[in-house]
Amino acid sequence: MKKTILSFFAILFLFVLFTGCENSKSKPNQDDEQNNDSLITTDDPLITTDDSPVTDDDSLITTDDSPFTDHDSPVTDDDTGNTGDTGNTGDTGDSGDTGNTGNSGNLLAIFNLGPHFVNIIDIKEGDSGAPRDFRIYEPTGATGLVPVVHFLHGFQLKYTYYDDVLIHLSSHGFIVVSGQSEHSLMGGDTTVVEATKVAAFIDWIKLNLASKVPAMTPDFDNLGVSGHSRGGKVTNHVLNTSPAIAKAFFGLDPVDAPPPFGGDDPSLSNPVQFQGKSMFLGAEKGPEGMQACAPADHNSVNFYFGFPSPSRHIIAAGVGHMDMVDEPDLKACGTTCSLCAGSKDNALNTQFRTYTGGLMAAFFSSALKGKTEYETLLNDFMTHPFLTKVSESK
């Protein structure tokens, strides 16, 4: 009997001990559970905060190296304009988002998206007699005569690769038209032949653009032209042949070199005929790499040297020849883009695209809209939200 009682108490003791050990195991921390479900913030500059001046994908993205932070941005929430997305209707493609507008006296607000929501309209070759595929960036709500800017893409690239930059430009009150060239690594049009087609296309849009943007009046008396890489070379050929076709030229890391297999002389071999305002933005890493995509002696330095006053020249630090291309397209364009030395920093490239759009908007606002106050901003590069290696004017 005693053995039975002792056995019973032994079993009871072991049961209590086992149960106590299980209960002593730590329970999940309630705070930890909440943290897992909460908004996680990081130091990643691509993540915005509630008090960030801009909260859409096309916004000015700041980094720790930028002069602008969330707290000292030139634009505050009180100055914001309306934002929104529109769907596809007919020929209309996805619209671009616009962000904050700043006080009109604050020139640095040009580096943020402007007051106009941007509608993208894609036109295919043959539609209404269109001589090529092209895209229109329409600044909805713009009134009066609205200046027009023609943009031409770079070698082996597509006219759709520059939405970030061109939406930014358009949001400040410009109708931007970007068309597709015909060329390839193994052939296609030379830059001289392409220049004749671009000039003919500009003549076509002068007659037909108003029907594509019926809510506003395109101002072709104040036409600007721009081009990236080979697009800058082609544009210079256009201006050499028809120097009065435009009032202003912005070269986005323009390249005047012949293609890899030759057969296309530099446009700057001929004296520059254009007498309007010009500006050239180069990329520091353009001349670098096994295949220099903006080689020395054929890049923005030479364009600036060859063009008459008034002209400006900036070389942006840390970025490469393709880093102004939209991020998804930079990844998608494959070998063409990968051969060019670049920053390999998506956040920096985002900031660079925003900076490029802001510079273009400031330059064309001065040259085409007569807003000469932007001359001060363009000259005062120390206030710019991007590091520059060269900044000069004449």
Secondary structure, DSSP 8 states (H G I E B T S, - for coil): -HHHHHHHHHHHHHHHHHHHHHHHS----HHHHHHHHS----S-TTS--TT-S--STTS----TTSS--TTT-S--GGGB--------BTTB---B---B---TT-GGGGGS--SS-EEEEEE-TTGGG-SS-EEEEEETT--SEEEEEEEE--TT--TTTTHHHHHHHHHTT-EEEEE---EETTEE--HHHHHHHHHHHHHHHHHHHHHHSTTSEEEEEEEEEEEETHHHHHHHHHHHH-TTS-SEEEEES---S--TT-----GGGS-----SEEEEEEETTTT-SSS-SS-TTSSHHHHHHHS-SSEEEEEETT--TTTTS-HHHHHHTTHHHHTS-----HHHHHHHHHHHHHHHHHHHHHHHH--THHHHHHH-GGGSSS-EEEEEE-
